[in-house]
């Protein structure tokens, strides 16, 4: 495909270029330059008519096999058949791809249904973004993600650990089953009733053991943390990303800056659960925890942003109040909380790819990179919200193939 007459924002940090052409061959971008220098082509020529071409978007925090309409997602993951969760994931993956997300990091699902979905996408069996997965997240007894059952029911679940030996075993199990990342639920969580959001629930030797074996096995660590103590403990153990960070203080932010740890703020999730709590749609044990983060989140994010913490984009779509296919709302939240539209776009393209170790392949539109791109009707550097309007994303290309086409006359299967 030869794309002509585009306004190109290539994701490198450079200014947009008008009257630009891109030549795609196979899975890759072969050439980028002015229209006047475009190579002759008798192949498929697409006239962008001045519309914007940008890199495919990446969401660094989703739960793709979860039905976001469920009020209690922890119970959903524990009780819904895994085959059903995988099929829900296939549906959600298609919605994300059609919305312009050609990449995603799944931050935890039951029974490795997310790993199975990733493999199906890689094999071309179902459409969806290229994925990295965390398998099952790891937690401690009574922590976030440890489902509450009757006390006489004691199931063996490999993702709930107690002590450094079990932490190492659980990480090895995740890697064995195909996890690309290791996710540690270090503090309590909004969607697990009765857990302490501000406290670090892991012992220091547990966190160090889990992160240490992950590092030895070549797997980065993502740490779910609301409270500052958990953030500091996770950063000192070597976590690459902090998820949420809703109660971060100056000490936590300083630790992140020193270590170069990135923040995935997940504003979509926070807004979603607060909205659902106020509407009375969350279980009584969960609603107060959702409301507890309403006002601290923006303050913590501002501290992190002003201190120079690296910000990358992840929505936490899958929790109550979020909708797959509307993942780009996270960029709107990032801009509303102080990022420029360019910074928000970089957080969902170049910088997200860097966190995943994909920066040699995706995240920017340059010769030799994979042809993951969007054709957008509107200027996202003036108003990033154009990316939330599905009808304005005219074309989605992943690995050089048209994944979705909204142009008049396009045929959909």
N, C-alpha and C positions, 0 to 999 in steps of 0.2 A: 504494500500500500504506500502511495505517496500522498501525504497530507500537505496541502498547499494553502497559502494565504491565511495562516494562523497567527494569533497573538500567543506567543510561547512564554510561559513562566516555567523555567526548567528545574526549579527546586534547588539550585546551587546557591541561592542567595543573590543572584544577579537580577537586574531589573528585567521586566518583561520585554520581549522583542516582537515587534509587529512585522507583518509581511514576511513570515518565516515558514520554511518547509521542513518536513521530516520524512525521511525514507525509511520504511520498515521492511526488513527482509527476514523471513522466518520468525524466530522469537525475538529478534534484536532490532535495535535502532542502528541503522547503518550510516546515516548522514543527517546532519542538521545544519541549516544555513539559510541565507536570504532567498526569497522566491526567485530573484533574478539569476541565482546560481543553481537552481534546482536541476537535478539530472533529468534528462528526457526519460519518460516512462510510458509504456503502453499498457502497463498493468492498472490495477485499481487506483484511480486518482480521486481523492476526496477534496473538495473545495470547502475549507473551513469557514469561508466568508467572513473572516476577521474574528471568529469566535476564539475563545481561549483554549489552549491545550496545556494541561498541567499533569504532573505525575499522578498515578493512581494513589489513592489515599490508603493509609494504614491505621487501624485502630488497635492500640496496644493493650486493651483490656476489654474482653468480651467473655461471656459464658454462652457459647454458641449453641450448646445442646439443651439449653434451658428455655422453657416457655415463660416469657416475661409477663404473661398475664396471670401467673400464679402469685398469690400473696405471700406464700411461704416457700421460697425456692429451696431452702435446705431440706425440707420435708419432701418437696417434689423430687429432688435428686436422689433421696433415700428410698422413695417408694414407687416411682414411675419405672416401668420396665425399660431396660437399657435400649432395646430395639426401638421403642417409641422415642426415647431421648435422641437417638441417632437420627431418626427420621425428622424430628423437630429441628435438629441441627442442620440437616440438608436444606430444609425450607429456609431457615434463617441465613444460611450461607448464600443462597441465591438472592435473597433480599439485600444483603450487604453488597454483593457484587453489582447488582443492578443500580445501587445507590452510589457506585463509584469507589467502593473499597476493594482494592485488589490485594490487600494484605491484612492479616489479623493475627493477634496473639490471644489464644484462648487461655484464660486464667483459672481453669479448673472445672471439671465435670465428673460425673459419676462413672465408674466402671470403664474408663478409657474410651467412652463413646466418642469423645472429641478426637482422640488419636485415630480411631477408625475413620472418622469423617475426614480428617486431614489426609489420610492415605487414599481415600476414595476420590478426593479432589485432585490429589497429585496424579492419580491414575487416569483422570479424565472421566470418571464414572458419574460424577455429579458436578454441577457448576458451583464455584465458590472462590473466595479469596485464597491466595497462598497462605498457609498457616504455620504458626509455631504453637505448640501446646504445652501446658503445664501438667497434663495428666490429671490426677487428683491433687488438690491442695493438701498440705500437711498441717495438722493441728494437734493440740494436746487435749486430754480428757477434760470435758466441760468448757472447751474453748469454742471459738467461732467455727461452725461447720461440723461440730460433733452433735449429731441429731439426738434429741431427747426421746428415749423410749422408756417403757415401763422398766423399773429396776431389775425385775427378774429376767428381762430379755438382755442378754449380753452377747451381741454379735461380734464376730472377729472382723474388724475393719482395719485394713493395712495403713490407712492414712491418719490414724489417731495414734500418736506416739507418747511415750513417757520415758524419759531418760535418754542419754546420748547414744546408747547402743541401739535402741529402737529408732532413734532419729537417723542413724547411718543406714540401718536396714531399710527404712522406708524410702530414703533417697535412692538407694540401690534398686529397690523395686520399681520406683517411678522410671528410672533410666532404662531398666530392663523392658518395661512395657511401652517405651517409645516417647517419653516426655522429653521435650527440648529445653524446658525451663523447670526449675524447682520453685514452687510457691509455698511460702511459710505464712500461716495465719498467726502473726505474732501477738496481736492484741485481739480483744473482743471485736465482734462485728455487728453492724446494724441489724442484719437479717437473722441473727441467732439470738433469740430472747434471753436476757439474763446475763449476758457476757459483758465484762468490763471494757468499755471502749478505750479508756485512757491507760489501762494497765498493760504492762508487758507480761503475758501469760506463760511464756517459755522461760526456763532456767537458762542462764548464760551458757552452761556447758551443752545444753540441748541445741541452742541456736548455732553455737560454734561447731558442734559435731555435724549438724545437717549441712551448713554452708561449707564446711571443710571438705566433706566427701563429695559434695556437688562440684566444688572447684576441681578436685582431683579427677573427677569424671568428665570435666569439660562442660558442665552445665551451669549457666548463670542462675542467680537467685533473685526472685521477686518477693518482696515482703509486704503483706497486707498489714498496714499500721494506721491506726487512728491517733493514738496517744504518743506524746513525745518520748517517753521512756522506751517504747517499742521501736520507734524510729532510730533512736541512738543505738540500741542493742543490735538491730538489723544492719545498720550502716557499719558498725564496728566489726560485725561478722563477715562483711564483704558483699552485702546485697547490691545488685546493680540498679534496681529500681525500687522505689517506695510507692505503694499503691494507696491512694486516698490522702494520707497525711493531714487529716482534717483538724487535728489538735496540735499541730507542730508549733513549737516555741522557738525562741532564738537559739537555744542550745541544740535542738534537733536540726535546725536549718544550718547552723555552723558546721555540724558534723557532716551533713550532706555535701556542703560546699568543699570541705577538706577532702572528702573521699571521691568527689566527682559523681555522686549518686544522683540519678535522675528522679524526678517526681512525675507520677501519673495521677493527675488530680481527680479524675472521674466526676466531674461536675454533673454530668447527665444523671448518674446514679443518685447523687445527693439530692438533686432537684426532684427526681422521680419518687424516691421514698418519702421525702417530705410532703410532696403533693398527695401521695396515696395515704399517708398518715392523717393529714388534715381532712381528707375525704372519708375517713373512717373505713378504709378498705384493707388495713393491715391488722394482723393478729394483735391482741392487747399487749403481749409481751414484746412485740417488735416496735410498735408505734412510738413509744417514748424514746427509744434509742434513735429512731429516725429524726425526731424533732431535736434531739440533743446536739446534732451536728449542724443544724440549720445556720447558726450565726457564727460558729467558730471556723467554718471551712474557708470563707472568703478571707478572713484575717490571716489564717495560716498560709494560704496561697500567696497573699501579698507579701508576707515576710519572706517566703521562699523566692519569689520573683525578684524582689528588691535586693536580696542577698546574692543573686546570681546563680541560683540552683537551675540546672538544666531542666526544662519543661518539655515533656513529650506527651502526645495526645492519646488518651484512652478513655472510653466512655463508660465502661462497666455495663454495657447493654446486656440485658438478661435479668437484671434485678427488677423488682416491681416499679412500674411507672416509666420504664424505658421501652422503646420500640425498635426492633431490628429494621434496618433500612433508613432509620433516622439518626444514625450514628454521627453524622456531621454536625448535629446540634452541639457536640462537644466543642467544636471550633468556635461557635457563636459564644458559648460560655467563656472560653479562654479569652476572647476579645473583650467581652464584657468585664472581665476581671483584670484587664490591664495589658494584655498582649496586643501587638499590632496584627492586622490580618496576615501580613507576611510572616510574622513569627508563629502565628497559629498554624499556617499552612506548612511551614518548615517542621513544626512539631508533629505533623501528621504525614510527612513525606521523608525528607532527607534525614531528620533527626530520629524519627521512628525506625527507619531502616538501619541506622547506625546502631541503635540499641539491640536490634535483632541480629546484628552481624550480617545483614543483607546488603550493606551499602556498596559492595562491589557489583551488585546486580540490579537493585531497584532503588527508588527514592528520588532519583534525579533523571532527567531526560537528556542523555548524552550518548554519543556513538559508542557501541559496545555494550550498553546496558540493555536489560530486558525491556521490551516494548509494553510497559504497563502505563496507560495514560487515559485521560478523560478529555472529551470535547465538551466544553461548557459554554452555554449561552449566558454571558454576563461576566462582570469583572469581580473576581473574588478578592482582589486586593483593595477594592473600594468597599465591598460588602460581602463578607465571607458567607453570609446567609444564603447566597445564591446556590451554594453547594447543598443546602438542605431542601431545595425545591427540585424534586425528582424530574419534573418535566424539563428542567433546564440543563440536565446532563444528557446530552444528545447521543453520546457514544462512549462505551467503556471497552477498552482494549486491554487484554491480559496476555502476556507472552506472545504478542504479535497477532493474536486472534481476536476478532470482534466477539466480546462476551455479551454485550447488550447494545441494541441500536434503537434509539427512539426517533430517528429521522423518518420523515414521511415515506411510506412504502416499504419500511423495513418489515421483514418476516421474522416472527418469534416462534420458537418451538416450546 
